[in-house]
């Protein structure tokens, strides 16, 4: 499916979901509800960006450590600023840096040691989660968000959630990077690593950087989540692991690598957020929600296959 066509389809589906929600649940499509949906979608969109980068680099790259890295970012960031508003930016930088380190180690394990991405990132997630359990149990680090972080993640400016404004800025930067020289080398590495290497691209370095960027974004998402829920806690980002992959795929990122259409991923994040919210508001059982989400993913994969054959 062409990127522009996919974006149009996703936007139409978002509109349909809001219309259905408004029909059965008056107020579902109200301004405040739309703002809330966008706020929630922003966090999902950041996690999906992590997956977009590593999937675009190819090698069947998926990052199953994003949940653990987000938790790490939240706990490290909160511990760094320790309740001091003046250290909020430093805490956010520490969260992103901690995530980047874990991501880079993932990249080294995958690229240089030849460990499959699923195994490497799952193993690193286990190590990070286990380490955090020990640290929290023995050291009891400060875990509360500062007022500035709460303002950034949970408040609005002129009716627009601040986190959505930040997500928009991140999305614009991501789109620029994906269209830059590095973005072209990233997609070339994912599409055909041999050709990319013969063309002068250091494919190993590109893939390691991709995982480092993934970890950096996940760490940043974790500290922002801390501001949204007002504190960091174990398992903070775990619920985003699989849904971030689903959003990336629906948004048009190729599982085999070579494509990074983040504009489509943004639309997919909004679509999945509205869909989940609608199913929850309609009090659908967990089994039913999982079935709907599963068929949604399968439907898009089938559409991709059909459009490739046409």
C-alpha positions, 0 to 999 in steps of 0.5 A: 500500500502506498504511504499516502494511501495508507495515511488516508485510510488510517485517518478515515478509520480514526474518523469512523471510530470517533463517529461510532463512539459518539453514536453509542457513547455521547461525548466520546468525540468531544474536544476534551476526549479527543485531547485525551486520546491524543495525549495517550497516543503520544506515548504509544507513538514514541514507543512505536518510533523505537520499533520503527528505527530498528525494524527499518534497519532490517535483520528481522529487528524488533526491540522487546526491551523497550518496556524495560528500558522505559522503566529504567529511564523513569527510575533513573530520571526520577532518582537523578532529579530527586524532586528538584525542579531545577534538575528536570532536564538533567533527569530527562537526559539521564533517562535518555542516556541510560536507554541509549546505553542499553540500546547500544549494547543490544546492537553490539550483541546482535550485530557483532555477536550474531545473537538474534534480535528477539533473543538479545532484546528479550535477554537484556529486558530480563537483565534490566528488569531484574537489576531494577527489582534489586535496586528498588528493593535495596536502595529505595530511590526517589521515584516522584515526578517534578512539577515541571515534568507533570506539566509537560506530560499531563497538562495542556497549553491552550487546550492542546496537551503539552505531550502532543506538542512535544510528540509533534516536534519529535515526529518532525525531527524523526521525519527529517532524519529518515529523509536525511543521508543517515535515514537513507543509509538506514533504509538501504541497510534494511532493504539490501545490506550487501548492496548498501555495504558495497556502496560504502555504508558501514552497515554494522555501525548503522544497525548498532546506532539504530538500536541505540536510538531505539533505547534512547527514545524508549528511555525518554518515553519512560521519563515522560510516562513518569510525569504522566502518572506522577511516579516511576514504578517497576513495569512502567513501560511493559504494556507498550512492548507488543502494541508498539510493534503492532502500531509500527506494522500498521503504520507501514514499517516493513518487517523485513526492513527498508521502510520507515514511514513514521507519518503512517506510524503516527496515524496508526498510534492514534487509530489504535489508541482510539480503538482501544479506548472505544472497546474499553468504554463499551466494556468489552471483555479483555478476550474480545479486545484482544481478538479485535486487535489481533484481527486488526493487525491480520487485516492490515497484513493481508491488505499489504500482501494484496497491494503488493500483488496488484 
